[in-house]
Amino acid sequence: MICTILNVLLLILFAWVILGWVVELGRIPAGHPVRSLYDLIGRGVNPVLRPIRAVLPPVRIGNAALDLSVIAVFVALWIVMSVVC
């Protein structure tokens, strides 16, 4: 059961990252269903990422920024999954 929950959390985080790229690169407006789904998932993901972002700020690469907090959560979930599952 715990492994299933961890897998779902990993998939939700992955979906949020992919939707973020789609929203930013596609310039999707606020009322679009894809944007609504991205915002909905973001309401659950951002409270987890916010404390990590305070310690691990995004890395600037030219005009873009690489959010390392998402990578840190992925790594943490994989470590927990390797121990538990």
N, C-alpha and C positions, 0 to 999 in steps of 0.2 A: 504494500500500500504506500509506504514512504517513497519507494522508488518511482512509483507512478506519479505521485505528487511532484517530486523533483523533476521528472521528465516533463511534466506539464509546465512547471515554472520555467524550465529551460526553453521550451517551445514558445511560451508567451513572450519571454525576453527576446528571443530570436525574431519572432513576428514583429515586435515593436521596433527593432532595429531596421528590419527590411521596410516596414511601413514608413519609418522616418526618412529613409532614402527616397521612397516613392513620393512622399509628400513634399520633400524639399526639392528634388530634381524635377518633379512634375508640376510644381507650383499649384498644388491642388487647393481650391478655395475652402473656406471654413464650413460650408454647408454640405460638402461632398461626403458620401458614405465612407470612403476610405479615410478621410480626415477625421470623421466622427469616431471610427474604430481606433485610429491612432491615438486620439485624445482620450478615449475610454481606457485603453490599455495603459497610457501614460499616467493616468490618475492612480493606477496601482503600482506602477514601476517607479515613478519619480520619488515617492517617499523612501524607497529602499536605496535609490541611487544618491539622493541628496546628501546624506552623511558621508558617503564615500567621496563624492565630489568635493566636499569641504577639505578632505585630507589629500585627495589626488585630483588636482585641477586638470582640465583639458589641455592637451599639448597643441600649441599653435603650429600649423604647417601652412605657411603662406596666408591665404585668406580663410582657410578652413581650420577647424579644430577637431582633434581626435579625442573623443570622450573615453578616457581610460577606466572610468568607473564601471561601465558596461562590461569591459573585458575582465575587470576584477571580479565582478559578480559571476560571470561565466566560469572563470577559473575556480572560484569558491564552490559553485554548484557542482562542478565536475569532481573536485576533491571530495566533497561530501558524498557524492554518488559513488565514487570509487571505494570509499570506506564502508558505506551503508549497504550498497547493493551487491 
